[in-house]
Amino acid sequence: MNLSDSLVLMEKYAQCPKCKSDKVGNGAGTLEVEDDTFKRTCKCGWAVLVKKGLVREDITMIEKALQVFPKSYVYRNEELILEPRNNVYFRLVDVETEIDFKCKMFAWVSRPIAKSLNKYWAPRVLKSFNTLMDTNFTKSDMYLIYDRLGNDVNRKLTIRFIESGYDMELLKR
Ligand SMILES: [Zn+2]
């Protein structure tokens, strides 16, 4: 991130849009400017991240995804590209909460892991999936997940599954 971009962002986000605090340091908030990252957080819980094509204020899972999937980036602030060579991605436009984000992972990442990725890639993407979601799914779990939740066919069941702490029994017919 070049100096003038950083200065523009620092000015833009000097004041927290939620609680109007302009304090950083001493537990009041943080400001991090690195080569490819601008991040400002506030003690009220608000945060903004500008990184790899992304400008968002609800950042926790997206930020973690960008760390966990090695080649990941955000395209035009709209699509989260998790694995570019294999076209593993989903749209971010309608992702507002952590639950939305997790639903998208089950809806769109279960298929490549269960069906389309080869023997080299499937375990790698599954590993990143588990790290990001803090889960321990196996490839055979992923078959069942894809069968019941893939392509966003059942959002209600997906939410129940997430809220249950990933009870696989819920997915068995
Ligand atoms: Zn604030």
Residues whose N, C-alpha, C, O or C-beta is under 5 A from the ligand:
A	BS01	ZN	C16 K18 C19 K20 S21 C42 K43 C44 W46
